[in-house]
Amino acid sequence: MTVEYIRYRIPGDTTAFEEAYGRAARFLALAPQCADYELSRCVDEPGVYILRVAWTSSEDPPQGFLAEIEPWIEAVDERRHYRRTAVAGAGGSIPSMYEWAGGTEALERLTERFYQLVIADDVVGPLFAHMDPGHPKHVAMWLAEVFGGPARYTGERGGYPAMLGHHLGRGITERQRRRWVDLLVDAADEVSLPADPEFRAAFMGYIEWGTRLALANSQPGATPPREAPVPHWGWGVAPPYNG
């Protein structure tokens, strides 16, 4: 991933410049080599703009984009390309999904009710016939870490390798996976987990992603990576998959 920064210095009225970039952005949004983009205006010097584009390849920008910004080439003050480092993260102004859900107490309510439903269910119940009594709290611990809470599952339960071990060789069926998801949604409603669309969309994104991986990892002959970190799930962002 290469991140390109272009600084513009626009004299006088900047309306035409912003309108041109509004049109140019349509081509960036359709370009397969563009991951994301953003045009920012300087607060201290309103005639100064920074364009940031994250490129996934070294292909040339789309011709339509270049045509729209061509009149402003001479206004480019600086242009640089950067490689991202491992130093990245979200700031404290945006609550984690763990905080929004209500923390450990809310997730423990969720998993306690969920496994009550699971054990009584004819489809997925047999998978949990010999469940450890502490399993609901352990799963709450896993979800807490996934959603941005304390890393207790890694520190106390063995992290990703331990969770993977619960699925290897289990031969989970798609019907069981789907029923697992349905019961979790029912439990989330029953214990009043936040029901706003943003949280539920992100929450269900993880549940779909995680259960589909569990399904694949449980099949006979599956050889998933044995070592990996616990996934960290944000507001609708899937972690990168390195297969």
N, C-alpha and C positions, 0 to 999 in steps of 0.2 A: 504494500500500500504506500503510495506516494502522496503527500499533501502539498498542494501548490498554493502559494500565497502571492497575490498580486496587489500592490498598493497603487491606487490611483490618486492623482491630485487634480481635481476638477475646478477650473476657475469659473466664477459667476454662478449662474442658475444651473442647478444639477438635475432639474426635472427630466430633461431629455435623456441624461445618462441613466437614471434609475428606470425610466420607461424602456430603454434599450435592453437593460439587463433583465427586466421583467419578461421581455420577449425571448431573450437568449436563454433564460432559465428553462424554457420549455424543451429545448434541445438537450440540456444537461440532464433533465429528468428522464429523458428517453434513452440516453447514452448508456450502453451496457458496461462501459469502462468507468462510469462515474458512480461512486458510492454515495456521496452526499456533497452538498455545496451550501455556501452562505455568503451573502454580501452584507457587510457591516459598515456603518457610517460613523466617523469619528465625532465624538461629542465636543471635544475641545477645538477641533478644526473641521467644521462641517463640510468643507470641500474635499476632505480626505476619506477615501473608502478602502476597505480591505476585502478582497474576494478570496475565499478559501474553498478549494475543491479537492476532495479526496479521490484519487484515481487508482483503480485496481490494476491498470496496465499502462504501458507507455504509448498506447495508440494516440494518434492525433485527436484533438477535440473535434466534435461534430462540425461539419462545414456550416450548417445553419447558425450554430453558436458563434463561430468566427465571423460570419457575415454581419451579425447583429452588433458585435462589439468592435468591428474594424474601425469605425470613425473615432474610437476612443483609445486607439493604440498609442498615440503620441502622449496621452495623459498618464501612461504607466510610469510610475516613479521608481518602482522596484518589483522584481519578480524572482521568487526563490522556490525551490523544491526541497521538501523535508521527508525523512523517514520517521514514522512513529516509534516511540520507545515503549517499554513496559510500564512507564510511569503514567498512569491514567486513572480516573475514577470520578465519581459524582460528588458534588459538594453537599453540605448539610442543609441547603435550602429546600431540597427535594426529599421528602421522607422516604425511607425504604419501604418496600412492600411489607416487611416484617413489622415495622412501626404502624403502618396503615392498617394492617390486619388486626392489631391489638396486642402484638407481642406474644411471648411464650404462652401466657395463660389462654389466649384466644385459640392458638394453634393446638394446645392440649385439649381444649373443649372440642375442637373440630375432630381430632383423631380419636378421641374417646368415643364420641357418638358414631363416627364413621365405622370403627371396628365392631361396634355393637350391631350395626346394620350388616356388615360383612359376614360376621359369624352366623347370622340368621338367614343368610342368602344361599339358595340352592346352587347358584352358578359359581360364585367366587368363594363361598364358605369353605369348600373342601381344600382350597389352597392354604387356608389358615387353621386347619383342624388342630394342629399342635402348636399354636401361637404362644410365644413367651408372653406372660402377663404384662411385662414391661414394654412390649412392642409398640402400643399406641404412643407412649411418651417418647420412645426412640424415634418414631416417624415424625412426631412434632418437632423434635430436636433437629432432624434432618431438614424439614421444611423451614425452620427458623434460620438455619445457616444458609440455605439456598436463597431465601428472600432477604438476606442482608442482616440477619441477627447474629448472635454469638456463634463462634465456630466450635460449638461443643460437640457436634457429631464427629468432627475431625479429631478433636482432642480426647474425647472419651469413648467413642464407639468405633474408631478405625477409619473414618472417612469414606471416600468413594469405594475403595476395595471391599470394605465390609458390606456396604449396600449392594454392590455388584454380586457378592457372594450369596445374598438372599434370593437372587433371581436365576443364577446359573443352573441349567438343567431342569428347571421347573416346568418347561413346556407349556407356558401360558398361551391360551387361545385368544383370538381376536374377540370372541364373545365375552370371555372373562375380562379382558382389558376394558371393553366398552362398559360392562356392568360395573367394574371398579370405578370408572369415571362417573357414571351415573349416580352411584351411591355416595361418592364424595361430594358431588353437587348437592344432593339431598341433605347431606350432613351440614354442608356450609350454610344452606338456607335455614336449617333447623337451629343452628347455634348462632345465627345472625352474624356471620362473617360479613364484612362490608359488601354491599350489593351495588355500589356505583359501577357504571359500565367500564371505567378505566381499570379499576382493580380487578373486576371479574374477568375482563378480557386478558389481562396479563397473567392472572392466576390460572385461568384455563389454558393459556398458551403453554405454561410450564407443565401442567398436568398432561396435556396431549403429548408434548415433547417427551416428557419423562416416561409415560406409560408405553409409548411406542418404542422407545429404546429398551425398556424392560422386556417388552414382548420379544423383540429381536434377540436380546441377550440371553433369553431363557430357552431358546430353541436348541434342540440337539445339534451338536457340532459347532455351535456359535463360538467364536474366538474374539470377544471384545477386548479392548485394552484393559489390562489388569491394574494399571496405575494411572490415576488421573485425579485432579482436584475435584472437590465438591462443586457442582455448577453454581454460579451466582446469577440469579435471575432478576432483571429489573423490569421497568415498565414497558413490556412488549419487546424486549431485546433478547434474542436467543444467543447463547454463547457460541463461539466458533466450534465447529465440529471437525476434528482432524482424524479422518478415517484411514 
